[in-house]
């Protein structure tokens, strides 16, 4: 099971389906955790 790099909460398959998870450099991030940690909002292109 994969966990968020910041909060260590498990990431479910549904999280990928609703686009609330990103994989960056092999690490899984909730979009909110990424925005909090890096002060950036991820945008889908």
C-alpha angles and dihedrals in degrees: 000000000000123000133199113265092228109034098023091222115148115262114225128206089249089062089062091048093055092043095240092128131065130187111220121177090342094308124115117228133183106229091238093050091049091050091048095048100041099027088233133112116224115231125203112233 
